[in-house]
Structures are given as structure tokens and as C-alpha cells.
Amino acid sequence: MKVMVRAVLLVLLSTPFLAVVESISMGTFFTGLFPKLFCEFQECCEDEWVKLNLTGLKMDLDNKLFGQHIAKQVVLKAVKGFFTNTNPEKPLVLSLHGWAGTGKNLISKILAENIYTNGLQSAYVHQFISTLHFPHPEYLSHYKEQLQKWIRGNVSACAKSMFIFDEMDKIHPGLIDAIKPYLEYYDNIDGVVYRKAIFIFLSNAGGERITEIALDFWHKGSKREEIQLKDLDSKLSIGVFNNKNSGFWHTSLIDRNVIDYFVPFLPLEYKHVKLCVKEELVARGYEADEEIITAVADEMTYFPENEKIYSDKGCKTVATKVDFYL
């Protein structure tokens, strides 16, 4: 790709080509034609590279995300509405909650792949991991300043940037408040427009409360699919807000209602683990061998101790266990 770009630039800067350009006018060329031509070969913050593929998003959510009917509905509706609005009042802010291995990182990957041509590798998708990027509590003030600069700089480069914050349950309380102004209903801040950006927070916080509600439905004999967002939304946001071990502890992001959706991820059952194993095999180009699928699912551990309904690691270790059988 880089070689192709250099070749095109050499042609563009050649004397015969520039002579032609002069007849068009240099101003028109460099403000109109050149950027469009450049974006044919290099990622740009334009529709060719940044555009919602709604059909692909629906398909991936249906085929790759298992046992999460609430998350599918909420995320699809939220993202579709956000991109339908050509002039949103604020950025889209999603907070995904649930135990490890339930699909939070997967849905972030699916979103990136169906909005950005280069997916997670896009220059406009930015991922932060709390324990990696913000490890030392004594540097909290420094982290806040750097985070603000990073977001401001990247949104200035592309208004349609995506920011993914992983391990929010391990981030230092107070740090995330530094970005609150960028999530608010401001037309612009110091000339920078944040209203077309997307912010996604991933956290294990709230997983226990989500499981309690799911178990309550199970004990009542209700179907898992009967659980609705309204059964979890307020309980989840209040629980996370009051959790001292969460990066959202007493955060202004919740207090000021700048998070658009708290998205619960339910604990996964045995049947969902089998679907994860099947998807892993197919993704690697293998047949969906029922013996392997059952063997891997049987190796997982389940809770509560008596009922053994939910996988304690979701589908997180599925890929590693599949390796053993191939």
C-alpha cells in the first residue's frame, strides 16, 4: 500500500502532471481533487473509510455474539440512531457491563469492523487498557492531562473517532471524570467538535448484580430472553456508581447522565459455550465437530455450585481449549 501511495505521489509531482494542474488551478487541486485522490489509497476520515455498515453489523451480532439479546438490541438501536442523525447533540457513550468472557470486547470489535474499513487497526480507533496505560495512582493528575490531550488531538484529526476504555473496574476513581466535558451536550469545545465521536467503556463491575437478576428469573422458571433492559438498567447504574472498586465510583459521568446506555451482558450458559466453540472452529476453517464442541464445553467450570448454570469464564478460554483438540 505504501509503495502504491509513493508511486501515485511521484506522478502527481511530476512536471507534466503539474503543468496540467496549473490549467485547473493549484488551489482547486490541493483543496479538492488531491485529498479525494489521496483517500483512494490511504485511510482518511471520509465515508470511504468511516461509515456504518448496518447490514454487516446485524449479521455479525447474530452470528458471533451469543446469549446477549439485550446487548444486541440496545447496541444496534443506539448505533443505528446515532449514525442516522447527521448532526448529533452529543457523542455516543456506551458502558458495557458483565463478567469476563461474555462478549464485551467482542462487541467492541464488531462495532469497529462495521464502522471503520480497517477495524480495530484503524488510525481512528483508540483503545485504552487501565492496567497498561494508567498503572500508577500517584500519576493521576498527569494521566488526566494526557488523556485530555490525546482525545482532543485525535478528535481534531477525525471527528468520527472511537475510544474504547477497557478494564474500567480497575481504573483509578476520578480519572475518567477528566473527559466528561467531551461527552456533554456542547456544540464544540475550543473549536473542536466531539459530537460525532463514540466512547465505549468496558467493565466487569455490575457482573454480580446482573447474575443475581438472571438467577432470579431462572429460579422463577422464566426464560432468559424475558429479561429486559428495564429490569437491569437503574440497578446497574446505581450499583456501579456506588462501587468503590470501580472507576465509575461517584463519577460525574453517571451523576450528569452523559452515559447514553448501560448495556448488561448476561452470564453464559452451557449452550452458549457450545456455540462459541462452534464459531471458533468455523472461523479457523474447520468443520463444526460435535465431539470437540461438547468436549470443550464440558471442560469449562460452571456456577452456582449446586445448579451449575453459568460458565464462570464465559467463552474467554474457548480459543485456548480448542487448540488442544486440533
C-alpha positions in Angstrom: 0.0 0.0 0.0 2.8 2.4 0.9 4.6 1.7 -2.3 1.5 2.4 -4.3 1.0 5.7 -2.5 4.6 6.8 -3.2 4.1 5.9 -6.9 1.0 8.0 -7.1 2.6 10.9 -5.4 5.6 10.8 -7.8 3.1 11.0 -10.7 1.3 13.9 -9.1 4.5 15.8 -8.5 5.9 15.2 -12.0 6.4 18.3 -14.2 3.9 17.2 -17.0 1.2 16.5 -14.4 1.8 19.8 -12.6 1.5 21.6 -15.9 -1.9 20.1 -16.3 -2.8 21.0 -12.8 -1.8 24.6 -13.4 -4.6 24.9 -16.0 -7.1 23.7 -13.4 -5.6 26.0 -10.7 -3.4 24.8 -7.9 -5.9 25.9 -5.2 -8.7 23.8 -6.6 -6.4 20.8 -7.0 -5.0 20.8 -3.5 -8.2 21.6 -1.7 -10.5 19.4 -3.8 -9.0 16.8 -6.2 -5.8 15.8 -4.3 -7.4 14.9 -0.9 -10.0 12.7 -2.7 -7.3 11.0 -4.8 -5.1 10.5 -1.7 -8.0 8.9 0.2 -8.3 6.3 -2.6 -5.1 4.8 -1.3 -4.7 5.9 2.3 -7.1 5.8 5.2 -8.9 9.1 5.7 -11.7 10.4 7.9 -14.2 10.1 5.0 -17.1 7.9 4.1 -14.9 5.6 2.1 -13.1 4.6 5.3 -15.5 5.5 8.1 -19.2 4.6 7.5 -21.7 2.3 9.3 -22.3 -1.0 7.6 -25.7 -1.7 9.2 -26.3 -4.9 7.4 -22.9 -6.3 8.4 -23.4 -5.2 12.0 -26.7 -7.0 12.2 -25.2 -10.1 10.7 -22.1 -10.2 13.0 -24.2 -9.6 16.1 -26.5 -12.5 15.1 -23.7 -14.9 14.1 -21.0 -14.1 16.6 -22.5 -12.8 19.8 -24.3 -15.5 21.8 -26.7 -15.3 24.7 -26.9 -11.5 24.8 -30.3 -10.5 23.4 -30.3 -7.2 25.4 -26.9 -6.1 24.3 -27.7 -6.9 20.7 -30.9 -4.9 20.8 -29.5 -1.9 22.7 -26.2 -1.6 20.7 -27.9 -2.0 17.3 -30.6 0.6 18.1 -28.1 3.1 19.7 -25.6 2.9 16.8 -28.2 3.0 14.1 -29.9 6.1 15.6 -26.5 7.8 16.2 -25.4 7.4 12.5 -28.9 8.2 11.2 -28.6 11.6 12.8 -26.3 13.7 10.7 -26.0 16.3 13.5 -26.0 14.6 16.9 -26.2 16.7 20.0 -23.5 14.7 21.8 -21.1 11.8 21.3 -22.5 8.3 21.6 -21.5 6.9 25.0 -21.9 3.2 25.8 -21.0 1.4 29.0 -20.8 -2.4 28.7 -21.0 -4.4 32.0 -20.7 -8.1 32.8 -18.4 -10.9 33.8 -15.3 -11.7 31.7 -15.9 -13.7 28.5 -19.5 -12.6 28.0 -18.8 -10.6 24.8 -17.9 -7.0 25.8 -14.6 -7.0 23.8 -16.2 -8.9 21.0 -19.0 -6.4 20.5 -16.4 -3.6 20.5 -14.5 -5.4 17.8 -17.7 -6.0 15.8 -18.6 -2.3 16.0 -15.1 -1.2 14.9 -15.1 -3.6 12.0 -18.5 -2.4 10.8 -17.8 1.3 11.1 -14.1 1.5 10.1 -12.7 -0.2 7.0 -9.6 -1.1 9.0 -11.5 -2.2 12.0 -9.5 -2.1 15.3 -6.4 -1.3 13.3 -7.9 2.0 12.1 -6.0 5.1 12.9 -9.3 6.4 14.3 -10.0 3.7 16.8 -8.2 4.2 20.1 -8.0 1.6 22.9 -7.0 2.2 26.5 -6.3 -0.6 29.0 -6.4 0.6 32.5 -3.6 -1.5 33.9 -1.4 -0.8 31.0 -2.0 2.9 30.3 -2.8 4.1 33.8 -1.0 1.8 36.2 0.2 4.2 38.9 -2.3 6.1 41.1 0.4 8.7 42.1 0.4 9.9 38.5 -3.4 10.5 38.4 -3.1 14.3 37.6 -0.6 13.5 34.8 -2.9 10.8 33.4 -5.9 13.2 33.3 -3.9 15.8 31.4 -2.5 13.3 28.9 -5.9 11.7 28.4 -7.5 15.1 27.6 -4.7 16.0 25.2 -4.9 12.5 23.5 -8.7 12.7 22.9 -8.6 16.4 21.8 -5.8 15.7 19.3 -7.4 12.6 17.9 -10.9 14.1 17.6 -9.3 17.1 15.9 -7.8 14.7 13.3 -11.1 12.8 12.9 -14.4 13.8 14.4 -15.7 10.3 13.9 -13.1 8.7 16.2 -13.9 5.8 18.5 -12.4 5.5 22.0 -12.5 2.1 23.9 -11.7 2.1 27.6 -11.2 -1.5 28.8 -11.0 -2.6 32.5 -13.0 0.3 33.8 -13.4 -1.6 37.1 -9.6 -1.3 37.6 -9.1 2.4 36.6 -8.4 4.8 39.3 -11.5 6.6 40.6 -11.7 10.2 39.4 -9.5 9.7 36.3 -12.4 9.2 33.8 -14.0 12.4 35.0 -11.3 14.3 33.1 -13.1 13.5 29.8 -16.7 14.5 31.0 -16.7 17.8 29.1 -16.1 15.9 25.8 -19.2 13.7 26.4 -21.6 16.6 27.2 -24.1 18.5 25.0 -21.6 21.1 23.7 -21.6 22.3 20.1 -17.8 22.5 20.3 -15.1 23.0 22.9 -12.3 25.4 21.9 -13.2 24.9 18.3 -13.2 21.1 18.4 -16.4 19.2 17.7 -16.8 16.0 19.8 -20.4 15.3 18.9 -19.7 12.7 16.2 -17.2 10.6 18.3 -18.0 7.3 20.0 -16.9 6.3 23.6 -17.2 2.8 24.8 -16.4 1.7 28.4 -15.9 -2.0 29.3 -16.2 -3.2 32.9 -16.7 -6.3 35.0 -18.4 -4.1 37.6 -22.0 -4.9 37.9 -21.5 -8.5 36.8 -22.6 -9.8 40.2 -25.8 -7.8 40.2 -26.6 -8.9 36.6 -26.1 -12.6 37.6 -28.4 -12.2 40.6 -31.2 -10.9 38.4 -30.6 -13.6 35.8 -30.6 -16.3 38.5 -33.8 -14.8 39.9 -35.5 -15.2 36.5 -34.2 -18.8 36.3 -35.5 -19.8 39.7 -38.9 -18.4 38.8 -39.0 -20.6 35.7 -38.8 -17.5 33.4 -37.0 -17.7 30.1 -33.7 -15.9 29.8 -35.0 -13.9 26.8 -37.7 -12.4 29.0 -35.1 -10.3 30.9 -35.4 -6.7 29.6 -33.2 -3.7 29.9 -35.6 -2.1 32.3 -35.0 -5.0 34.7 -31.3 -4.1 34.9 -30.7 -0.5 33.8 -31.2 1.5 37.0 -29.9 -1.2 39.3 -26.8 -1.5 37.2 -26.0 2.3 37.0 -26.7 2.8 40.8 -24.6 -0.3 41.7 -21.6 0.8 39.6 -21.9 4.4 40.9 -21.6 3.2 44.5 -19.0 0.6 43.9 -15.7 1.8 45.5 -13.7 -0.7 43.4 -15.0 0.7 40.1 -13.6 3.5 38.0 -17.1 4.8 37.9 -17.3 5.3 41.7 -19.2 8.6 42.3 -18.2 9.7 38.8 -19.7 12.8 37.2 -20.3 10.7 34.0 -23.1 8.9 35.8 -24.1 11.8 38.0 -24.5 14.1 35.0 -26.2 11.4 32.8 -23.7 11.6 29.9 -23.6 7.8 29.5 -26.4 7.1 27.0 -26.8 3.3 27.7 -25.7 0.9 30.4 -25.5 -2.3 28.5 -25.7 -5.5 30.6 -24.1 -8.8 29.5 -25.7 -11.8 30.9 -23.7 -14.8 32.2 -23.4 -17.5 29.6 -24.9 -21.0 29.9 -23.6 -24.3 28.6 -25.5 -24.0 25.3 -23.8 -20.6 24.6 -20.4 -22.0 25.3 -21.0 -24.7 22.7 -22.0 -22.0 20.2 -18.7 -20.2 21.0 -16.7 -23.4 20.4 -18.6 -24.0 17.1 -17.9 -20.4 15.9 -14.2 -20.7 16.8 -13.8 -23.9 14.8 -15.6 -22.5 11.8 -13.6 -19.2 12.0 -10.4 -21.3 11.7 -11.7 -23.2 8.7 -12.6 -26.5 10.4 -15.9 -28.4 10.4 -18.1 -28.0 13.5 -17.1 -31.3 15.1 -19.8 -32.1 17.7 -17.3 -34.2 19.7 -14.9 -31.3 20.0 -17.6 -28.9 20.8 -19.0 -31.0 23.6 -15.6 -31.8 25.0 -14.5 -28.2 25.2 -17.8 -27.1 26.7 -17.6 -29.9 29.3 -14.1 -28.8 30.4 -15.4 -25.4 31.4 -16.5 -24.8 35.1 -20.0 -23.6 35.9 -21.7 -21.9 38.8 -23.6 -21.7 41.2 -22.1 -24.8 42.8 -25.4 -26.7 43.1 -27.2 -25.7 39.8 -24.1 -25.2 37.6 -25.9 -23.0 35.2 -23.4 -20.4 34.1 -19.8 -20.6 32.8 -17.5 -18.8 35.3 -15.3 -17.6 32.5 -17.9 -17.2 29.8 -16.3 -18.0 26.5 -12.9 -16.4 27.3 -10.8 -19.5 27.3 -12.6 -21.3 24.4 -9.9 -20.4 21.8 -7.1 -21.9 24.0 -9.1 -25.0 24.8 -9.9 -25.6 21.1 -6.1 -25.5 20.4 -5.8 -28.7 22.5 -8.1 -30.7 20.2 -6.7 -29.6 16.8 
